[in-house]
Amino acid sequence: MRYLTFRDLQEKLGGRGRTTIYRDVELGRLPKPVKIGSRLYWAEADIDAAIAAHRQ
């Protein structure tokens, strides 16, 4: 399983801003990040699933 950093996530979402990404997390459009050490990461498979579900 591959984890995305915030910067990787921004790239994958086409350059979305920090506020927009966290708003999408709060609204359930994107999965919540997991904390590893002191940093937040998103599972790439979960992000891909959220993008696919939103496209339909």
C-alpha positions, 0 to 999 in steps of 0.5 A, a space after each residue: 500500500 502506498 501512502 501519499 504526502 499532502 504534496 502528493 495528494 495536491 498533485 493528484 487532485 490537480 493542485 487543489 489548495 489546503 483549505 479545499 482538501 481539508 473541507 472535502 475531508 470534513 464533508 466526507 468527499 475524501 478519506 481522513 488521513 492517517 497519522 504516522 509519526 508526526 505527519 499525515 498521510 493518505 492511502 493512495 487506494 482510498 483516494 483513488 476510490 474516492 475520485 472514482 466514486 465522485 466521477 459517477 
